[in-house]
Amino acid sequence: MPRHDRHCTPFRAASCLQKRAVHHKVHRTQARTHARPRSRSSSGKMDRRRGSATRKPALEIDATRTASADEIKVGDHEEPVSPTGRLFREPHFSCHIVSVFGLGGAVDLPAVRAGLQATLARHPRFCSLQVQDEQEETPRPKWVRTTVNIDDHIIVPDLDPTATSTDPDRALEDYVSFLSTLPMDHSRPLWELHVLDFPTSEAVAALVLRVHHSVGDGVSLLSLFIACTRRASDEASLPALPTTAGRRRTGPVYAMSSRPRLSPSWGALAAFAAWVMSFLVLLWHTVVDVACFAATATSISSDPPTLFKGAEGVEFRPKRFMNRTLSLDDVKYVKNAVNCTINDVLLGVTSAALSRYYLRKTGETGREAIKVRSTLLVNLRKTPGLHTLASMMESGKDNGAQWGNRLGYMILPFHIAKHKDPLEYVRKATQVARRKKSSMESVFTFWSGSVVLKIFGIKAAASLCYGMMRNTTLSFSNVAGPTEQVVFYGHPIVYIAPSVYGHPHALTMHYQSYANIIKLVLAVDETQFPDAHELLDDFDQSLRIIREAASEKQKDT
């Protein structure tokens, strides 16, 4: 099967595609950064061919195609694609993770190439194809090892220098957004690294990693990338990630770690009674949340139409990715003032920003609160430690570590309202978060999805998940990154900005902490949010206002 030509510049790539296996069209006029009709390979050499007479013939790509067992030699290492991984292969749920890494120096392409060859390309998922034997009675895709040609996965576009020098931030944003219109070649491992070696306002250069979501969940993939980095202060050591050790989560379910031992004392009886009550609260909250999930997935309950809710077929539309840097110190200051968690503060800032944007656009007063719901994916599989991941890449084996998608769902409400006290957004978000922590909703949704898949098949499971997301309004996630600066194959990392596309939401929000900053990344349907940068400003302003309110509170106390 012909492959996507990595020498085609991405904005010319649309003209290289005769057949698209996606349901939306590529509008080349949407890309404001124009590439010249030339290309450059990952080795940095210029392709001197010119004119239509020397251009390569048009290529044909089938983005949904899976290699058959007859086309490649099936190796000894086979593993079935996880149920969630199979879900991400469905047309209405074909999700890709795209992450931008700002660099503090120019790209040393040979160093990046050698580093990828020695680490990421050796990981079992990054050197495997999805193979499906159609001769089986019930064919199911499997991961099968193959030989990785690293040059197939490193893409160096040759962009118009005028565009990248006039407005480099917009040029970077346009390029990453354009990737959401391009299919991924399923005849080779499902990942690619794009090298954008031009300076922007925040970085000297950038790398863009695009990975099909069936390869792994976002937390696992980020951890794998971090395992490829080293500390800037000691390039022989792996970086440190935030630890939850010693932190006690709130809520009835965490009131006691295990059932207390019985003893004749009154104190033991009181402790046992408290444990029983905690269990009953957990059970009740889970029943309520599961009923809400079932009603949402079956379209009995659906969010009202608002300017945030995506239109029909939004999962097939191009997405625009934009980001803003927030101060982690400001978030921690609010956290300490309100006595909550960093995640609670970010939920409150999100509610405040959405309220500012909504009330300004609609002209409503905000006296009556509007509730919109977010879908939150919860990783139920324990992510291997960085040393384990580094060992996996070094040996090319899983070494007993579990990998893949094991995701449950949680429905998280956001309240659109106007509060006199800005800290009220954080307080209400804290109440919602604590309530959700006393529920096993994510575990049940994963289990129920697995049961539906086994009994009714992947189409029914996909329909269930699609209905759940289609009847909610937006997506939200918050991921903690390294607490110190790291280097990637000798390149200092300035920021990390991950996102996702391919799901039926017009607005997706990701928070990614790194060192002393937090990157807010929005993925939006530009036709629905033509002024999305104003929404970014609302997040910035909301955090500033909440931070000032927290400061005033500290002065009063």
TIDO-485644 format. One line per 3 residues: number of its first residue (from 1); their letters; for each residue y, z, x of C-alpha. Coordinates in pm, 1 decimal, always signed. Example, Ala and Ser with C-alpha at 12.3 -4.5 7.8 and 13.67 -1.06 7.14 Angstrom:
2
1 = AS = -450.0 +780.0 +1230.0  -106.0 +714.0 +1367.0 .
***
This chain:
557
1 = MPR = +0.0 +0.0 +0.0  +342.7 -85.9 +140.1  +551.0 +215.2 +233.4 .
4 = HDR = +913.4 +303.8 +201.5  +1088.5 +161.2 +507.1  +1234.6 +451.1 +698.8 .
7 = HCT = +1466.3 +198.8 +869.9  +1631.6 +119.7 +534.5  +1949.1 +318.7 +507.0 .
10 = PFR = +1923.8 +546.6 +200.7  +2206.3 +376.4 +14.1  +2045.1 +39.8 +77.4 .
13 = AAS = +1706.6 +182.0 -16.5  +1758.9 +109.5 -384.2  +1765.8 -261.7 -305.7 .
16 = CLQ = +1437.7 -219.0 -113.8  +1257.7 -95.5 -424.6  +1111.5 -351.1 -662.9 .
19 = KRA = +917.6 -102.7 -864.1  +1027.5 +250.0 -956.6  +777.7 +502.0 -1095.7 .
22 = VHH = +1052.1 +716.2 -1237.4  +1219.2 +677.7 -1573.9  +1581.1 +672.7 -1465.8 .
25 = KVH = +1769.8 +394.0 -1295.0  +1938.6 +413.1 -957.6  +2307.8 +343.2 -988.9 .
28 = RTQ = +2427.0 +251.0 -645.1  +2788.0 +278.3 -753.0  +2739.7 +653.3 -784.4 .
31 = ART = +2701.2 +682.2 -408.8  +3049.6 +700.7 -266.0  +2932.3 +699.0 +92.9 .
34 = HAR = +2839.5 +343.5 +187.0  +2595.8 +252.7 +461.1  +2644.9 -46.3 +681.0 .
37 = PRS = +2372.7 -312.3 +680.5  +2212.1 -177.1 +993.5  +1969.4 +100.2 +1071.2 .
40 = RSS = +1870.7 +332.5 +1346.5  +1527.8 +472.3 +1421.0  +1456.1 +836.3 +1494.2 .
43 = SGK = +1457.4 +756.0 +1864.8  +1826.0 +666.6 +1834.9  +1786.9 +293.4 +1912.5 .
46 = MDR = +1991.2 +50.1 +1711.2  +1823.3 -220.8 +1506.1  +2006.3 -537.0 +1614.0 .
49 = RRG = +1878.3 -759.9 +1334.9  +2148.5 -905.5 +1112.3  +2175.8 -1122.9 +804.3 .
52 = SAT = +1947.7 -1191.6 +513.7  +1729.1 -1421.0 +721.1  +1615.7 -1130.3 +937.6 .
55 = RKP = +1590.7 -859.2 +675.1  +1254.0 -709.1 +594.0  +1095.2 -815.7 +265.5 .
58 = ALE = +1144.4 -595.8 -35.0  +904.3 -305.2 -54.4  +713.0 -164.9 -346.2 .
61 = IDA = +674.4 +209.9 -392.6  +474.6 +395.5 -652.4  +601.6 +751.7 -650.4 .
64 = TRT = +331.3 +882.4 -883.5  +44.2 +723.7 -699.9  -218.8 +940.4 -531.3 .
67 = ASA = -433.5 +804.6 -252.5  -795.2 +745.5 -351.8  -1096.3 +872.0 -162.3 .
70 = DEI = -1188.9 +514.0 -70.2  -853.5 +446.0 +95.9  -867.3 +722.9 +351.8 .
73 = KVG = -1144.4 +892.8 +537.1  -1199.1 +1228.0 +373.4  -1202.7 +1494.4 +642.6 .
76 = DHE = -1383.5 +1823.5 +664.9  -1078.3 +2015.6 +544.8  -1050.5 +1984.5 +167.2 .
79 = EPV = -885.3 +2215.6 -78.0  -808.1 +2162.6 -446.2  -445.0 +2133.3 -548.7 .
82 = SPT = -346.1 +2455.2 -726.3  -290.6 +2449.0 -1104.8  +85.4 +2488.3 -1056.2 .
85 = GRL = +77.4 +2217.7 -790.0  -90.6 +1984.2 -1039.2  +179.8 +2072.1 -1291.1 .
88 = FRE = +448.0 +1948.7 -1049.3  +275.0 +1609.1 -1043.3  +341.5 +1547.9 -1412.3 .
91 = PHF = +613.5 +1289.2 -1494.6  +833.5 +1532.3 -1688.8  +794.0 +1800.3 -1421.8 .
94 = SCH = +793.3 +1609.1 -1092.6  +995.8 +1859.4 -891.2  +1122.5 +1832.4 -533.9 .
97 = IVS = +1280.6 +2097.8 -315.6  +1578.0 +1982.9 -108.4  +1735.3 +2214.7 +150.7 .
100 = VFG = +2041.0 +2155.0 +367.1  +2063.0 +2333.5 +702.1  +2404.1 +2335.8 +867.8 .
103 = LGG = +2384.7 +2323.4 +1247.7  +2621.1 +2468.6 +1505.9  +2570.6 +2179.1 +1747.8 .
106 = AVD = +2494.2 +1808.1 +1763.3  +2135.2 +1707.9 +1688.8  +1904.8 +1671.3 +1988.0 .
109 = LPA = +1663.3 +1429.6 +1823.1  +1386.9 +1442.8 +2089.5  +1388.7 +1823.9 +2068.3 .
112 = VRA = +1363.2 +1814.1 +1687.2  +1085.6 +1558.2 +1701.8  +884.6 +1757.3 +1958.1 .
115 = GLQ = +939.8 +2079.3 +1764.6  +821.0 +1932.8 +1435.6  +517.0 +1781.5 +1604.6 .
118 = ATL = +420.6 +2120.4 +1747.4  +487.4 +2330.6 +1436.1  +558.7 +2200.4 +1086.0 .
121 = ARH = +347.2 +1884.7 +1116.5  +46.4 +2102.9 +1205.3  +64.5 +2315.8 +892.8 .
124 = PRF = -232.7 +2238.8 +662.1  -7.8 +2124.8 +372.7  +228.0 +1922.4 +590.4 .
127 = CSL = -55.0 +1719.6 +741.0  -248.3 +1657.6 +418.9  -256.9 +1395.9 +146.4 .
130 = QVQ = -329.4 +1444.2 -220.2  -655.3 +1258.7 -283.9  -822.1 +1205.7 -618.7 .
133 = DEQ = -1174.4 +1066.7 -658.7  -1167.2 +863.0 -978.3  -1548.7 +845.2 -979.3 .
136 = EET = -1571.4 +1214.3 -1063.0  -1627.7 +1305.6 -1426.5  -1307.6 +1511.5 -1431.8 .
139 = PRP = -1106.5 +1389.7 -1130.5  -882.7 +1652.7 -978.4  -649.1 +1607.1 -682.0 .
142 = KWV = -740.6 +1764.5 -350.6  -559.3 +1824.3 -25.4  -723.7 +1624.4 +252.4 .
145 = RTT = -615.2 +1630.0 +616.4  -475.8 +1315.5 +772.2  -304.1 +1209.1 +1092.9 .
148 = VNI = +71.9 +1259.5 +1079.1  +301.0 +995.7 +1224.4  +609.3 +1208.8 +1283.1 .
151 = DDH = +835.9 +903.3 +1283.5  +743.0 +841.1 +918.7  +901.7 +1174.4 +829.8 .
154 = IIV = +1222.0 +1178.3 +1037.9  +1491.5 +966.3 +874.8  +1819.1 +892.0 +1055.0 .
157 = PDL = +2051.8 +701.5 +821.3  +2330.9 +487.8 +963.6  +2626.7 +578.1 +742.6 .
160 = DPT = +2972.4 +428.8 +725.1  +3178.2 +611.2 +993.6  +3492.6 +568.6 +784.9 .
163 = ATS = +3342.3 +769.4 +497.5  +3196.5 +1039.2 +722.3  +3526.5 +1086.9 +905.8 .
166 = TDP = +3763.7 +1061.3 +607.6  +3583.9 +1315.6 +386.8  +3272.4 +1441.8 +567.9 .
169 = DRA = +3198.2 +1718.1 +315.0  +3189.5 +1462.9 +34.0  +2981.2 +1227.1 +247.3 .
172 = LED = +2719.5 +1498.9 +301.5  +2721.4 +1591.7 -66.5  +2685.6 +1227.2 -172.2 .
175 = YVS = +2393.7 +1167.8 +62.5  +2196.8 +1473.4 -50.1  +2267.6 +1390.1 -414.2 .
178 = FLS = +2146.6 +1034.0 -363.6  +1808.7 +1166.5 -247.0  +1743.8 +1281.4 -605.4 .
181 = TLP = +1728.9 +914.6 -706.7  +1467.3 +811.9 -450.4  +1091.9 +847.3 -507.8 .
184 = MDH = +869.6 +1000.6 -242.8  +582.4 +801.9 -91.3  +257.9 +974.4 -193.6 .
187 = SRP = +49.5 +776.0 +55.3  +155.5 +1015.4 +331.9  +227.4 +1391.8 +352.6 .
190 = LWE = +494.6 +1484.9 +101.4  +787.0 +1586.5 +319.7  +1074.2 +1428.8 +511.7 .
193 = LHV = +1357.3 +1546.8 +736.3  +1690.3 +1363.4 +719.0  +1923.0 +1388.7 +1018.4 .
196 = LDF = +2296.5 +1374.8 +942.1  +2465.7 +1395.3 +1279.1  +2833.1 +1414.5 +1182.6 .
199 = PTS = +3064.7 +1719.0 +1161.2  +3174.4 +1879.0 +833.5  +3410.5 +2168.1 +758.2 .
202 = EAV = +3132.5 +2424.9 +811.9  +2891.0 +2268.2 +1059.3  +2872.6 +2023.4 +1349.2 .
205 = AAL = +2572.4 +1844.8 +1195.2  +2315.6 +1892.3 +920.1  +1944.1 +1854.0 +854.8 .
208 = VLR = +1809.9 +1789.7 +504.5  +1447.2 +1883.2 +434.1  +1295.3 +1728.3 +119.4 .
211 = VHH = +951.5 +1849.8 +11.0  +749.7 +1783.2 -303.3  +714.4 +2107.3 -499.0 .
214 = SVG = +334.7 +2073.4 -515.2  +327.9 +2153.0 -140.6  +443.9 +2509.2 -204.5 .
217 = DGV = +693.5 +2731.5 -381.1  +1048.0 +2774.9 -255.4  +998.0 +3120.6 -103.9 .
220 = SLL = +688.8 +3013.3 +90.8  +853.7 +2692.4 +215.1  +1165.0 +2878.6 +328.1 .
223 = SLF = +947.9 +3134.2 +508.1  +761.2 +2849.1 +675.5  +1087.0 +2694.4 +793.4 .
226 = IAC = +1207.4 +3032.1 +923.9  +877.8 +3064.2 +1112.7  +984.6 +2748.8 +1301.3 .
229 = TRR = +1304.7 +2921.5 +1414.2  +1375.4 +3186.8 +1675.5  +1639.6 +3454.3 +1716.0 .
232 = ASD = +1964.5 +3330.2 +1861.9  +1980.9 +3647.2 +2073.3  +1621.5 +3609.1 +2195.3 .
235 = EAS = +1473.4 +3261.9 +2158.3  +1127.6 +3391.7 +2241.6  +1115.3 +3610.5 +1928.4 .
238 = LPA = +1073.7 +3533.6 +1560.9  +1366.2 +3636.6 +1336.5  +1364.8 +3930.7 +1099.0 .
241 = LPT = +1358.7 +3895.8 +722.1  +1483.2 +4168.1 +484.2  +1212.3 +4416.7 +401.2 .
244 = TAG = +1156.3 +4594.1 +72.8  +973.6 +4879.9 +242.3  +1106.9 +5213.7 +133.2 .
247 = RRR = +1297.3 +5072.6 -164.8  +1197.2 +5223.0 -494.8  +1235.5 +4990.1 -788.6 .
250 = TGP = +1355.2 +5135.3 -1115.9  +1197.3 +5123.5 -1458.3  +903.8 +5295.0 -1630.6 .
253 = VYA = +644.5 +5079.1 -1460.9  +750.8 +5216.3 -1122.6  +784.9 +5576.1 -1233.1 .
256 = MSS = +447.0 +5661.8 -1081.2  +243.3 +5452.9 -839.1  -90.5 +5565.4 -980.2 .
259 = RPR = -237.9 +5782.8 -1250.5  -191.9 +6149.1 -1154.7  -495.8 +6364.6 -1087.9 .
262 = LSP = -576.9 +6609.3 -1358.8  -542.8 +6977.9 -1284.6  -511.4 +7283.5 -1507.0 .
265 = SWG = -139.2 +7331.6 -1426.3  +132.7 +7256.0 -1682.7  +313.8 +7047.2 -1421.7 .
268 = ALA = +15.8 +6812.3 -1389.2  -6.7 +6776.3 -1767.9  +364.1 +6691.2 -1786.2 .
271 = AFA = +323.1 +6432.3 -1509.3  +27.0 +6278.8 -1689.4  +223.7 +6261.7 -2015.4 .
274 = AWV = +510.4 +6089.1 -1830.4  +266.4 +5838.2 -1681.9  +122.1 +5760.5 -2026.6 .
277 = MSF = +470.9 +5710.4 -2170.2  +561.4 +5481.7 -1881.4  +250.8 +5276.2 -1944.3 .
280 = LVL = +325.6 +5249.6 -2316.4  +683.7 +5137.0 -2244.2  +550.4 +4878.0 -2000.7 .
283 = LWH = +301.3 +4756.6 -2260.3  +563.3 +4732.6 -2534.8  +813.7 +4544.6 -2318.3 .
286 = TVV = +541.5 +4303.9 -2209.0  +436.5 +4234.3 -2568.9  +798.2 +4164.9 -2669.4 .
289 = DVA = +862.1 +3937.6 -2370.0  +537.1 +3748.0 -2416.9  +618.3 +3691.1 -2786.1 .
292 = CFA = +961.0 +3561.3 -2683.8  +801.6 +3335.1 -2422.4  +551.2 +3196.2 -2673.9 .
295 = ATA = +824.3 +3130.1 -2929.6  +1035.1 +2952.7 -2667.0  +750.7 +2742.0 -2528.0 .
298 = TSI = +651.4 +2625.9 -2877.1  +1014.2 +2549.4 -2976.3  +1022.3 +2824.1 -3241.0 .
301 = SSD = +1307.4 +2982.1 -3045.8  +1562.0 +2767.9 -2863.4  +1901.3 +2827.1 -2704.3 .
304 = PPT = +2195.9 +2696.1 -2908.5  +2355.5 +2373.0 -2788.2  +2634.2 +2457.9 -2543.4 .
307 = LFK = +2811.8 +2264.6 -2270.7  +2556.5 +2412.0 -2024.7  +2243.4 +2282.2 -2202.9 .
310 = GAE = +2097.6 +1957.4 -2072.7  +2053.4 +1649.5 -2288.1  +1720.1 +1484.3 -2360.6 .
313 = GVE = +1570.5 +1332.5 -2044.8  +1792.5 +1531.1 -1807.8  +1497.0 +1578.3 -1572.1 .
316 = FRP = +1509.0 +1206.6 -1487.7  +1879.0 +1190.4 -1413.8  +2032.1 +1206.4 -1063.3 .
319 = KRF = +2155.8 +1549.8 -959.9  +2460.1 +1644.6 -756.7  +2416.9 +1931.0 -510.6 .
322 = MNR = +2718.8 +2135.2 -402.6  +2752.8 +2472.8 -238.2  +3002.2 +2748.3 -166.0 .
325 = TLS = +2993.1 +3027.5 +91.5  +3029.8 +3381.9 -45.1  +3070.1 +3706.0 +147.9 .
328 = LDD = +2758.7 +3921.7 +161.9  +2979.6 +4218.3 +257.2  +3175.3 +4178.5 -68.9 .
331 = VKY = +2850.9 +4171.9 -267.6  +2726.6 +4485.7 -89.6  +3058.3 +4659.0 -157.9 .
334 = VKN = +3020.0 +4599.3 -532.4  +2655.0 +4701.8 -513.0  +2746.5 +5040.3 -364.7 .
337 = AVN = +3035.3 +5092.9 -607.7  +2824.3 +5029.2 -918.4  +2502.1 +5177.9 -775.6 .
340 = CTI = +2285.4 +4873.2 -837.8  +2109.9 +4602.4 -633.6  +2240.1 +4287.1 -467.2 .
343 = NDV = +2051.2 +4082.3 -726.2  +2225.7 +4275.1 -1006.7  +2565.5 +4191.2 -855.6 .
346 = LLG = +2477.3 +3821.5 -830.1  +2359.0 +3820.6 -1191.7  +2690.3 +3978.7 -1294.1 .
349 = VTS = +2893.9 +3730.5 -1091.2  +2697.8 +3445.8 -1251.7  +2765.0 +3578.3 -1601.7 .
352 = AAL = +3135.8 +3618.2 -1521.5  +3162.7 +3266.3 -1372.0  +2981.5 +3101.7 -1662.8 .
355 = SRY = +3208.4 +3290.6 -1904.0  +3525.2 +3179.2 -1721.6  +3413.0 +2815.6 -1723.7 .
358 = YLR = +3293.0 +2817.6 -2084.8  +3599.8 +2989.8 -2229.9  +3837.0 +2762.9 -2038.9 .
361 = KTG = +3657.7 +2444.6 -2146.6  +3610.6 +2541.3 -2512.2  +3929.5 +2739.5 -2569.5 .
364 = ETG = +3736.6 +3020.9 -2739.0  +3854.3 +3381.3 -2709.0  +3524.1 +3531.8 -2602.7 .
367 = REA = +3533.3 +3808.2 -2862.3  +3188.3 +3709.9 -2987.3  +2933.6 +3708.1 -2706.6 .
370 = IKV = +2711.8 +3403.3 -2666.0  +2369.6 +3438.0 -2508.5  +2222.2 +3162.2 -2294.6 .
373 = RST = +1888.9 +3205.7 -2125.0  +1778.6 +3123.9 -1775.5  +1431.9 +3042.7 -1649.1 .
376 = LLV = +1340.0 +3245.2 -1342.4  +1033.3 +3144.7 -1140.8  +850.5 +3443.0 -990.7 .
379 = NLR = +624.9 +3398.0 -688.3  +310.7 +3601.6 -760.3  +134.9 +3513.4 -436.4 .
382 = KTP = +212.6 +3738.0 -141.3  +393.6 +3521.9 +112.1  +231.4 +3533.1 +457.9 .
385 = GLH = +440.3 +3700.2 +728.1  +631.4 +3492.9 +981.5  +379.0 +3567.7 +1256.6 .
388 = TLA = +95.8 +3454.4 +1027.4  +281.2 +3133.5 +941.3  +356.3 +3067.3 +1307.7 .
391 = SMM = -12.9 +3117.0 +1384.3  -108.6 +2875.7 +1102.3  +110.0 +2603.9 +1255.1 .
394 = ESG = -13.1 +2673.1 +1607.4  -381.6 +2656.1 +1513.4  -352.8 +2404.1 +1228.6 .
397 = KDN = -566.2 +2638.5 +1014.8  -483.7 +2875.1 +732.6  -651.1 +3167.8 +916.0 .
400 = GAQ = -739.8 +3325.3 +584.9  -378.3 +3328.6 +461.2  -319.5 +3218.2 +102.7 .
403 = WGN = -81.7 +2927.1 +45.5  +36.7 +2723.5 -247.4  +210.4 +2763.7 -581.0 .
406 = RLG = +125.6 +3074.6 -780.5  +425.4 +3100.1 -1008.2  +495.0 +3295.5 -1321.9 .
409 = YMI = +795.8 +3257.2 -1548.7  +1053.9 +3504.3 -1665.5  +1325.8 +3439.6 -1923.5 .
412 = LPF = +1653.4 +3601.3 -1819.0  +1951.8 +3617.7 -2059.9  +2315.3 +3568.0 -1956.8 .
415 = HIA = +2595.2 +3683.6 -2185.1  +2903.9 +3463.8 -2221.0  +3191.7 +3696.9 -2310.3 .
418 = KHK = +3530.1 +3822.9 -2198.3  +3549.0 +4180.9 -2068.2  +3863.1 +4373.8 -1983.1 .
421 = DPL = +3678.7 +4551.0 -1703.6  +3527.2 +4290.6 -1464.8  +3263.1 +4541.8 -1355.7 .
424 = EYV = +3119.9 +4527.9 -1708.1  +2954.5 +4195.0 -1616.8  +2764.5 +4372.6 -1338.3 .
427 = RKA = +2674.7 +4672.1 -1555.1  +2529.7 +4453.1 -1830.4  +2340.4 +4244.8 -1573.6 .
430 = TQV = +2197.9 +4564.8 -1425.2  +2071.8 +4672.2 -1767.7  +1902.5 +4336.2 -1820.7 .
433 = ARR = +1744.2 +4340.4 -1473.3  +1608.2 +4694.3 -1513.3  +1465.7 +4604.3 -1851.0 .
436 = KKS = +1289.6 +4299.4 -1703.9  +1143.6 +4507.5 -1420.8  +955.0 +4713.4 -1678.5 .
439 = SME = +754.5 +4415.2 -1801.8  +456.7 +4212.6 -1681.4  +597.7 +3894.3 -1835.2 .
442 = SVF = +565.3 +3680.3 -1520.4  +201.6 +3783.6 -1465.9  +109.0 +3703.6 -1824.3 .
445 = TFW = +284.8 +3367.0 -1826.1  +95.7 +3264.3 -1513.5  -232.8 +3383.7 -1660.8 .
448 = SGS = -172.5 +3217.4 -1998.0  -79.4 +2889.1 -1826.5  -403.3 +2900.3 -1628.5 .
451 = VVL = -605.5 +2964.3 -1945.6  -438.1 +2676.1 -2130.4  -502.2 +2446.8 -1834.1 .
454 = KIF = -873.2 +2535.9 -1816.7  -930.4 +2500.5 -2190.2  -697.4 +2216.7 -2291.7 .
457 = GIK = -618.2 +2042.8 -1962.2  -314.7 +1975.0 -1745.5  -125.5 +1779.5 -2014.5 .
460 = AAA = -126.5 +2077.7 -2250.4  -21.5 +2318.4 -1974.6  +258.9 +2082.6 -1871.1 .
463 = SLC = +375.1 +2055.0 -2231.4  +383.9 +2434.9 -2259.3  +593.4 +2476.6 -1942.7 .
466 = YGM = +819.2 +2186.2 -2032.2  +886.3 +2332.5 -2375.6  +970.5 +2669.7 -2224.0 .
469 = MRN = +1228.6 +2516.0 -1987.6  +1359.4 +2261.3 -2236.8  +1438.7 +2538.6 -2484.9 .
472 = TTL = +1626.7 +2747.9 -2230.9  +1961.1 +2652.5 -2076.0  +1957.2 +2688.9 -1698.7 .
475 = SFS = +1764.5 +2797.4 -1388.1  +1846.5 +3087.8 -1155.2  +1703.1 +3213.9 -827.1 .
478 = NVA = +1800.9 +3447.1 -544.9  +1622.1 +3435.0 -208.0  +1682.5 +3657.5 +92.9 .
481 = GPT = +1695.5 +3483.8 +431.3  +1713.0 +3602.1 +793.4  +1943.4 +3895.6 +860.5 .
484 = EQV = +2060.2 +3749.1 +1192.6  +2151.7 +3407.2 +1326.4  +1855.9 +3187.3 +1416.8 .
487 = VFY = +1805.1 +2864.4 +1610.9  +1589.6 +2570.7 +1501.8  +1439.5 +2396.8 +1804.7 .
490 = GHP = +1745.9 +2498.2 +2005.7  +1997.7 +2421.6 +1727.6  +2196.7 +2721.1 +1591.4 .
493 = IVY = +2169.6 +2744.8 +1211.7  +2509.4 +2799.3 +1044.6  +2395.4 +2809.8 +681.4 .
496 = IAP = +2092.8 +2747.6 +457.5  +2144.9 +2578.8 +118.2  +1824.3 +2514.8 -85.3 .
499 = SVY = +1793.6 +2363.0 -430.9  +1550.2 +2178.9 -656.7  +1548.7 +1885.1 -897.1 .
502 = GHP = +1308.1 +1722.1 -1142.7  +1301.5 +1993.7 -1412.3  +1470.9 +1969.4 -1755.6 .
505 = HAL = +1788.2 +2166.9 -1681.5  +2138.7 +2027.8 -1629.2  +2246.7 +2334.9 -1429.6 .
508 = TMH = +2047.9 +2515.6 -1161.3  +2186.2 +2801.5 -950.5  +2044.2 +2922.2 -620.2 .
511 = YQS = +2168.6 +3210.7 -408.8  +2052.0 +3213.5 -46.8  +2148.9 +3494.3 +190.4 .
514 = YAN = +2163.3 +3437.0 +565.0  +2311.2 +3671.5 +825.7  +2639.0 +3797.9 +669.6 .
517 = IIK = +2688.4 +3521.4 +411.3  +2543.0 +3407.9 +80.4  +2524.6 +3040.4 -4.9 .
520 = LVL = +2563.5 +2957.1 -371.6  +2408.1 +2616.4 -442.4  +2455.4 +2436.0 -773.2 .
523 = AVD = +2242.3 +2141.3 -882.8  +2409.1 +1971.6 -1178.8  +2382.7 +1662.6 -1394.2 .
526 = ETQ = +2711.5 +1500.6 -1293.5  +2748.3 +1315.7 -1622.5  +2751.8 +1653.3 -1798.0 .
529 = FPD = +2950.5 +1839.3 -1528.8  +3201.9 +1588.4 -1388.2  +3420.2 +1884.9 -1285.2 .
532 = AHE = +3139.9 +2088.3 -1127.1  +3362.4 +2189.2 -835.0  +3573.6 +2383.3 -1084.6 .
535 = LLD = +3259.5 +2575.2 -1176.8  +3209.5 +2652.5 -805.8  +3565.8 +2786.5 -796.4 .
538 = DFD = +3484.9 +3008.6 -1094.3  +3202.3 +3173.1 -899.8  +3434.8 +3232.0 -604.5 .
541 = QSL = +3708.0 +3375.5 -825.0  +3465.3 +3592.7 -1023.3  +3330.7 +3759.4 -710.3 .
544 = RII = +3686.0 +3818.3 -583.3  +3795.7 +3975.9 -913.8  +3484.6 +4193.8 -938.9 .
547 = REA = +3530.6 +4301.3 -574.3  +3891.4 +4402.2 -645.3  +3783.2 +4597.6 -953.9 .
550 = ASE = +3521.9 +4779.8 -747.1  +3786.7 +4865.3 -489.7  +4012.6 +5009.4 -760.8 .
553 = KQK = +3722.9 +5214.3 -891.6  +3658.1 +5357.4 -546.1  +4024.1 +5455.7 -516.2 .
556 = DT = +4014.8 +5637.7 -851.0  +3711.3 +5837.2 -741.2 .
***
